[in-house]
Amino acid sequence: MKKKETNGQGSAKPKADYVVGIGASAGGLEALQEFFKAVPLNTGIAYVVIQHLSPDYKSLMDELLARYTRLAIKKAKDGMLVEPDTIYLIPPRNNLSIFHGKLVLEDQGSRSGLNLPIDIFFRSLAADVGKKSIGIILSGTGSDGTLGTRAIKEAGGMVMAQDERTARFDGMPRSSISTGLVDYILPPGKMPEELVNYIKHPFTEKSNQAAPALTSSEDTLTRVLLVLREFSGIDFSYYKENTILRRLERRLSINRFERLDDYLKLLIESDKEKDILYRELLIGVTRFFRDEAAFALIKNSVLPRLLDSGNKQLRIWSVACSTGEEVYSLGLIIKEFIEEHNLDCDVKIFATDIDRHSLELAGQAIYPESIVGDIEPRLLAKYFIRRENGYQVTESIRKMAIFATHNVLKDPPFSKLDMIVCRNLFIYFKPESQSKVIGSFYMALKPGGILFMGSSETLGTHTDAFNTVNSKHKIYAKKQGYSQGFPHDFTASINYLSDKQRTSGTQFNIRQPRRDVITEKIFNTMLPPSLVLDEQQNILQVINDINPFVKLKPGKFTNNLNSIISPELSMIISNIYRRLKSSTEKVIFENVRINQDDEFVKLDVEGRLIMNEDDQKVYLVSFLSRSVEKIDTGLKQVINIEAHYQDQLSELQHELQFTKENLQATVEELETSNEELQASNEELIASNEELQSTNEELQSVNEELYTVNSEFQSKIEELTQLNNDVNNLLNNTEIAAIYLDSKLCIRKFTASFAELSSLMDLDIGRPITQFSAAFVYKDFLKDIEYVRKTLVSVEKEIEASNGVLYFLKIVPYRTDYHAVDGVLVTMLNISGIKEERRKHLKASFRLQQALEMGNMAWWEWSLETGNVEMHEKKATMLGYTFEEFPKNVYKICEFIHPDDYEYTMQNMRDHLEGKTDSYNVVYRIKTKTGGYKWYYDRGGVVERTSEGRPLKVVGLVVDVSEFKELEQKLGENQ
């Protein structure tokens, strides 16, 4: 079902479901013609052709493609809806993008540096259409389209590239293929068939049916992941299932499978397919300074924070670094910051990934030319070296980075880090995997260390572990005192015995209990009801039954003790915290009365510090009934609860009084400030009202003046134009002309007419009938009278009284409203024209004789239209009549012998490009009878545009068949 968009008149236009972006450059014309020649009709696909066009060249692509396809061809316009079964062509001097199914044009002049129109469109296509975006890279030089290829693959789309062996110029296809993200590598003529098969595949056409089909057999899906783990050593079961299914959908569609079981067989047999699926799941979509605002924030806010204390070493971990663009982006901004502030700091960026191939590319630090679209020209010139196949990062930046293979889910993290950069990795992980990794990040960072995440990622369950530096760009700082769970130093770590450990090294195969279970049993046996708390009174562990002392409250649940405990106990525990922080190791509050089941119960509350390491403190709070015998295990402080209540009350009263006084002073200051602001505001309102009134008056006057000025300006322009026209005609023309009014009185005449008739300025206003009848030629007055009465023009060649031959034209003089208001007489001296005509006829006769005798014919080719004008001899020499022979240059070229075709065309191209002074070639051309004759063809450009672009080529062909036969015979005799 195609989407429809309604316009202002209520009509609806179909919107294309699939949009194909086709990037082409040098040599792309032939590839495009071959592609669209094979494109079927009524597929519902829209095609947008992005070329590298000269800003001064009028593209004829629409006319050239129209010969090979019946699809509608349109030149892209701003705001144009992308409709199915239509080809859209990018206009010169513009970049093209797509937004909400409509084309958006942007002047290329608004972008600095190298222009990359294919990357620009592909990126917008990926963002707008998502998994229904398709990119095709055809012949061309450079690397435009490579970064766009990555964007389309990230969005779940499909990419094709022309087979390098069939491309005139293989730069663009080779660059895209080298990413490892291209789904099809084919000649252009075979692409449409695979394209249609792809979009018609059930998983592609009805993606909502794909997930049930793929998940119907969990065992098969598990086996797919097992095959990948054996091939790559990576367990993808930690990835989100939807991510895996989307990649599998595309691989099944491309390989034309409908069942996962069938695809599994291919996967088991083909290492190539394993590698492709492995790369699909590890799509390293990145680029330099991805999200520029975030990197600017790192440079301007985060780096000063990390280096302002004279830090001599900066340790950064870039997780899932892919091909290294992000790593070197960090290196660039850090290098710039250090130089700007003249700092002495050693920078180490630990860059890790599980993809060894990506790490190899990152280590080489050579990137395609298209990166110039993402990097400032200043940084490009300073920190990059031009190589044959792109740009390489300078050694000063490369030595900052240390690349290594690392599985963030299994391998231990780095330590004592100032910053961790992990962007767009968690979007692929399951929530439990995300939580595990963020926990390891917390432990790896120094106090106050920075965590830089992707725009679509969150901290999940670890929001309390970090302070927010910038929520928009997901920059966080490590918060001290946060504990992720039960401290490792307090209990034995949780370990599971492997099957091998359980069965080897012992005489009996006995299942061993887990250590954490044993530890918990010991605590529950030895300790009274207790709570393990962190510095914020968050509950880390519960020991024994504490239900008599806590009570859940309605509302959102938290693990903070104050939300589940009575106010009396909360106050006691808060006091314990304060006293323990003042270096006391143990505090006991005796005879604490609490209401328990409508009865008052007395108990002792004991608190002690049990861990104080790495800026983390952990406390143990125990509730002991009075009947329990308490053992003094060390230094403690026993406090009488009644006395404590009185002290606490006094302290609270004092704090309340102090707070009231501060609040009163603050209120008074605010009131004073408010009064001053109110007075200032009233003054501003009054001034604004006066200015508004004055502005309205000025606006009214301005409108009136503008109207009057416009009227005057219009009249002045009309009068000026009319005056200029009349003066130019009267003073500068060589045409003899006289204007007569409706009464045949002289209104105006030119200087040429005055010389012819001896008229003078004082004759203006006199009737023409007062002059001699033959003062110009014999029937002059008679012809004027005839035109005035019949309104029929008179044209003739006459010999004037001065003996000069003129072309005479007498017409009615008409006003703007087509009313007849006199007669206009014009006379053009054609004496020279007649002489030239005689010479031309004589020369034409001689040329005709020469062409007949020499078996020659002239031709003239218009490059704008493709049409050829020629002497009829060019057709008759081949046995055709002039009417039978084609008049289009492309049709004529089809008559050239196949063996001579490319040589002839290259000769013409070299001349048009200015490489040769003339077009000079000998080739065979087909006759009407099916044979071939030899033509000697010579020509050259005779007309160009102001920019030097060829417009017209003129030449001469000579039948040299007899000479060729004679040359062949001489060669045989020798």
MOUR-V590252 format. One record per residue. N is the residue number from 0. PHI is phi as a letter, one per 20 degrees, with the letter a starting at -180 (NA if undefined). Layout:
{{N & PHI} {N & PHI}}
This chain:
{{0 & NA} {1 & e} {2 & f} {3 & c} {4 & c} {5 & e} {6 & e} {7 & f} {8 & e} {9 & n} {10 & f} {11 & c} {12 & d} {13 & f} {14 & d} {15 & f} {16 & f} {17 & d} {18 & d} {19 & d} {20 & e} {21 & d} {22 & e} {23 & b} {24 & c} {25 & g} {26 & m} {27 & f} {28 & f} {29 & f} {30 & f} {31 & f} {32 & f} {33 & f} {34 & f} {35 & f} {36 & f} {37 & e} {38 & f} {39 & f} {40 & e} {41 & l} {42 & e} {43 & n} {44 & e} {45 & d} {46 & d} {47 & d} {48 & e} {49 & d} {50 & d} {51 & e} {52 & d} {53 & f} {54 & f} {55 & d} {56 & d} {57 & e} {58 & f} {59 & d} {60 & g} {61 & f} {62 & f} {63 & f} {64 & f} {65 & f} {66 & f} {67 & d} {68 & b} {69 & d} {70 & f} {71 & f} {72 & d} {73 & c} {74 & e} {75 & f} {76 & c} {77 & f} {78 & n} {79 & f} {80 & f} {81 & e} {82 & d} {83 & f} {84 & l} {85 & c} {86 & d} {87 & d} {88 & d} {89 & f} {90 & e} {91 & f} {92 & m} {93 & c} {94 & d} {95 & c} {96 & b} {97 & c} {98 & b} {99 & l} {100 & m} {101 & c} {102 & e} {103 & c} {104 & e} {105 & c} {106 & f} {107 & f} {108 & f} {109 & f} {110 & d} {111 & e} {112 & n} {113 & f} {114 & e} {115 & c} {116 & f} {117 & f} {118 & f} {119 & f} {120 & f} {121 & f} {122 & f} {123 & f} {124 & f} {125 & f} {126 & f} {127 & e} {128 & d} {129 & m} {130 & f} {131 & e} {132 & e} {133 & c} {134 & d} {135 & c} {136 & d} {137 & d} {138 & g} {139 & r} {140 & e} {141 & n} {142 & c} {143 & f} {144 & o} {145 & f} {146 & f} {147 & f} {148 & g} {149 & f} {150 & f} {151 & f} {152 & f} {153 & f} {154 & f} {155 & n} {156 & e} {157 & c} {158 & c} {159 & d} {160 & b} {161 & f} {162 & g} {163 & g} {164 & f} {165 & d} {166 & e} {167 & g} {168 & c} {169 & e} {170 & g} {171 & f} {172 & f} {173 & f} {174 & f} {175 & f} {176 & f} {177 & f} {178 & f} {179 & m} {180 & d} {181 & f} {182 & e} {183 & c} {184 & c} {185 & b} {186 & f} {187 & g} {188 & f} {189 & e} {190 & f} {191 & g} {192 & f} {193 & f} {194 & f} {195 & f} {196 & f} {197 & f} {198 & f} {199 & e} {200 & f} {201 & g} {202 & f} {203 & e} {204 & f} {205 & c} {206 & f} {207 & f} {208 & e} {209 & f} {210 & g} {211 & g} {212 & f} {213 & e} {214 & e} {215 & f} {216 & c} {217 & f} {218 & f} {219 & f} {220 & f} {221 & f} {222 & f} {223 & f} {224 & f} {225 & f} {226 & f} {227 & f} {228 & f} {229 & f} {230 & f} {231 & d} {232 & n} {233 & d} {234 & e} {235 & e} {236 & f} {237 & f} {238 & f} {239 & f} {240 & f} {241 & f} {242 & f} {243 & f} {244 & f} {245 & f} {246 & f} {247 & f} {248 & g} {249 & f} {250 & f} {251 & f} {252 & f} {253 & f} {254 & e} {255 & m} {256 & d} {257 & d} {258 & c} {259 & f} {260 & f} {261 & f} {262 & f} {263 & f} {264 & f} {265 & f} {266 & f} {267 & f} {268 & e} {269 & d} {270 & f} {271 & f} {272 & f} {273 & g} {274 & f} {275 & f} {276 & f} {277 & g} {278 & f} {279 & f} {280 & f} {281 & d} {282 & g} {283 & e} {284 & e} {285 & b} {286 & a} {287 & f} {288 & l} {289 & f} {290 & m} {291 & g} {292 & f} {293 & f} {294 & f} {295 & f} {296 & f} {297 & g} {298 & f} {299 & e} {300 & c} {301 & e} {302 & f} {303 & g} {304 & f} {305 & e} {306 & d} {307 & f} {308 & e} {309 & m} {310 & f} {311 & e} {312 & b} {313 & d} {314 & d} {315 & c} {316 & d} {317 & d} {318 & e} {319 & l} {320 & f} {321 & l} {322 & e} {323 & n} {324 & g} {325 & f} {326 & f} {327 & f} {328 & f} {329 & f} {330 & g} {331 & f} {332 & f} {333 & f} {334 & f} {335 & f} {336 & f} {337 & f} {338 & f} {339 & f} {340 & d} {341 & l} {342 & d} {343 & d} {344 & b} {345 & e} {346 & d} {347 & c} {348 & d} {349 & e} {350 & d} {351 & c} {352 & a} {353 & e} {354 & e} {355 & f} {356 & f} {357 & f} {358 & f} {359 & f} {360 & f} {361 & f} {362 & f} {363 & f} {364 & m} {365 & d} {366 & c} {367 & f} {368 & f} {369 & f} {370 & f} {371 & f} {372 & f} {373 & d} {374 & c} {375 & f} {376 & g} {377 & f} {378 & f} {379 & f} {380 & f} {381 & e} {382 & d} {383 & c} {384 & d} {385 & f} {386 & d} {387 & f} {388 & d} {389 & q} {390 & c} {391 & d} {392 & f} {393 & f} {394 & f} {395 & f} {396 & e} {397 & f} {398 & f} {399 & f} {400 & e} {401 & c} {402 & e} {403 & b} {404 & f} {405 & b} {406 & d} {407 & f} {408 & e} {409 & c} {410 & f} {411 & f} {412 & f} {413 & f} {414 & c} {415 & l} {416 & e} {417 & e} {418 & b} {419 & c} {420 & d} {421 & c} {422 & d} {423 & m} {424 & d} {425 & f} {426 & f} {427 & e} {428 & e} {429 & f} {430 & g} {431 & f} {432 & f} {433 & g} {434 & f} {435 & f} {436 & f} {437 & f} {438 & f} {439 & f} {440 & f} {441 & f} {442 & f} {443 & e} {444 & e} {445 & f} {446 & g} {447 & n} {448 & f} {449 & d} {450 & d} {451 & d} {452 & d} {453 & f} {454 & f} {455 & d} {456 & d} {457 & c} {458 & f} {459 & m} {460 & e} {461 & d} {462 & f} {463 & e} {464 & e} {465 & c} {466 & e} {467 & e} {468 & e} {469 & b} {470 & f} {471 & f} {472 & e} {473 & l} {474 & d} {475 & c} {476 & d} {477 & f} {478 & e} {479 & f} {480 & n} {481 & e} {482 & d} {483 & f} {484 & r} {485 & f} {486 & g} {487 & f} {488 & f} {489 & e} {490 & c} {491 & f} {492 & f} {493 & e} {494 & c} {495 & d} {496 & f} {497 & f} {498 & g} {499 & f} {500 & f} {501 & f} {502 & d} {503 & d} {504 & n} {505 & c} {506 & f} {507 & d} {508 & e} {509 & d} {510 & f} {511 & e} {512 & f} {513 & f} {514 & f} {515 & f} {516 & f} {517 & f} {518 & f} {519 & f} {520 & f} {521 & f} {522 & f} {523 & f} {524 & e} {525 & e} {526 & d} {527 & f} {528 & g} {529 & b} {530 & c} {531 & e} {532 & c} {533 & e} {534 & f} {535 & e} {536 & m} {537 & e} {538 & f} {539 & d} {540 & b} {541 & d} {542 & d} {543 & m} {544 & e} {545 & d} {546 & g} {547 & f} {548 & d} {549 & c} {550 & b} {551 & f} {552 & d} {553 & f} {554 & o} {555 & f} {556 & e} {557 & c} {558 & e} {559 & e} {560 & f} {561 & f} {562 & e} {563 & c} {564 & c} {565 & f} {566 & g} {567 & f} {568 & f} {569 & f} {570 & f} {571 & f} {572 & f} {573 & f} {574 & f} {575 & g} {576 & g} {577 & f} {578 & f} {579 & f} {580 & f} {581 & e} {582 & m} {583 & f} {584 & e} {585 & b} {586 & c} {587 & c} {588 & d} {589 & e} {590 & l} {591 & e} {592 & e} {593 & c} {594 & e} {595 & c} {596 & l} {597 & m} {598 & c} {599 & e} {600 & c} {601 & e} {602 & b} {603 & d} {604 & d} {605 & d} {606 & c} {607 & b} {608 & e} {609 & d} {610 & b} {611 & b} {612 & c} {613 & l} {614 & m} {615 & c} {616 & d} {617 & c} {618 & d} {619 & d} {620 & d} {621 & d} {622 & d} {623 & d} {624 & f} {625 & f} {626 & e} {627 & e} {628 & f} {629 & d} {630 & d} {631 & f} {632 & d} {633 & r} {634 & f} {635 & b} {636 & c} {637 & e} {638 & c} {639 & f} {640 & f} {641 & f} {642 & f} {643 & f} {644 & g} {645 & f} {646 & f} {647 & f} {648 & f} {649 & f} {650 & f} {651 & f} {652 & f} {653 & f} {654 & f} {655 & f} {656 & f} {657 & f} {658 & f} {659 & f} {660 & f} {661 & f} {662 & f} {663 & f} {664 & f} {665 & f} {666 & f} {667 & f} {668 & f} {669 & f} {670 & f} {671 & f} {672 & f} {673 & f} {674 & f} {675 & f} {676 & f} {677 & f} {678 & f} {679 & f} {680 & f} {681 & f} {682 & f} {683 & f} {684 & f} {685 & f} {686 & f} {687 & f} {688 & f} {689 & f} {690 & f} {691 & f} {692 & f} {693 & f} {694 & f} {695 & f} {696 & f} {697 & f} {698 & f} {699 & f} {700 & f} {701 & f} {702 & f} {703 & f} {704 & f} {705 & f} {706 & f} {707 & f} {708 & f} {709 & f} {710 & f} {711 & f} {712 & f} {713 & f} {714 & f} {715 & f} {716 & f} {717 & f} {718 & f} {719 & f} {720 & f} {721 & f} {722 & f} {723 & f} {724 & f} {725 & f} {726 & f} {727 & f} {728 & f} {729 & f} {730 & e} {731 & d} {732 & e} {733 & e} {734 & e} {735 & e} {736 & b} {737 & c} {738 & d} {739 & d} {740 & e} {741 & f} {742 & e} {743 & m} {744 & e} {745 & f} {746 & d} {747 & b} {748 & b} {749 & e} {750 & f} {751 & f} {752 & f} {753 & f} {754 & f} {755 & f} {756 & d} {757 & m} {758 & f} {759 & c} {760 & g} {761 & f} {762 & e} {763 & f} {764 & o} {765 & e} {766 & f} {767 & f} {768 & f} {769 & f} {770 & e} {771 & g} {772 & g} {773 & d} {774 & f} {775 & d} {776 & b} {777 & g} {778 & d} {779 & g} {780 & f} {781 & f} {782 & f} {783 & f} {784 & f} {785 & f} {786 & f} {787 & f} {788 & e} {789 & e} {790 & l} {791 & d} {792 & f} {793 & c} {794 & c} {795 & a} {796 & e} {797 & c} {798 & d} {799 & f} {800 & f} {801 & e} {802 & n} {803 & e} {804 & e} {805 & c} {806 & d} {807 & d} {808 & c} {809 & d} {810 & c} {811 & f} {812 & e} {813 & d} {814 & e} {815 & f} {816 & e} {817 & m} {818 & e} {819 & e} {820 & c} {821 & p} {822 & c} {823 & d} {824 & d} {825 & c} {826 & c} {827 & d} {828 & f} {829 & d} {830 & f} {831 & f} {832 & f} {833 & f} {834 & f} {835 & f} {836 & f} {837 & f} {838 & f} {839 & f} {840 & f} {841 & f} {842 & f} {843 & f} {844 & f} {845 & f} {846 & f} {847 & f} {848 & f} {849 & f} {850 & f} {851 & f} {852 & f} {853 & e} {854 & l} {855 & c} {856 & b} {857 & e} {858 & b} {859 & b} {860 & d} {861 & e} {862 & f} {863 & f} {864 & d} {865 & n} {866 & e} {867 & c} {868 & e} {869 & b} {870 & f} {871 & f} {872 & f} {873 & f} {874 & e} {875 & f} {876 & f} {877 & e} {878 & n} {879 & e} {880 & e} {881 & f} {882 & f} {883 & f} {884 & f} {885 & f} {886 & d} {887 & d} {888 & f} {889 & f} {890 & f} {891 & f} {892 & f} {893 & f} {894 & f} {895 & f} {896 & g} {897 & g} {898 & f} {899 & d} {900 & f} {901 & f} {902 & f} {903 & f} {904 & f} {905 & f} {906 & f} {907 & f} {908 & f} {909 & f} {910 & f} {911 & f} {912 & e} {913 & n} {914 & f} {915 & c} {916 & f} {917 & b} {918 & e} {919 & b} {920 & b} {921 & d} {922 & b} {923 & e} {924 & c} {925 & f} {926 & e} {927 & f} {928 & f} {929 & o} {930 & e} {931 & c} {932 & d} {933 & e} {934 & d} {935 & d} {936 & d} {937 & c} {938 & a} {939 & a} {940 & f} {941 & d} {942 & b} {943 & c} {944 & f} {945 & f} {946 & e} {947 & n} {948 & f} {949 & f} {950 & d} {951 & b} {952 & c} {953 & c} {954 & b} {955 & b} {956 & d} {957 & c} {958 & f} {959 & d} {960 & g} {961 & f} {962 & f} {963 & f} {964 & f} {965 & f} {966 & f} {967 & f} {968 & f} {969 & f} {970 & f} {971 & f} {972 & f} {973 & f}}
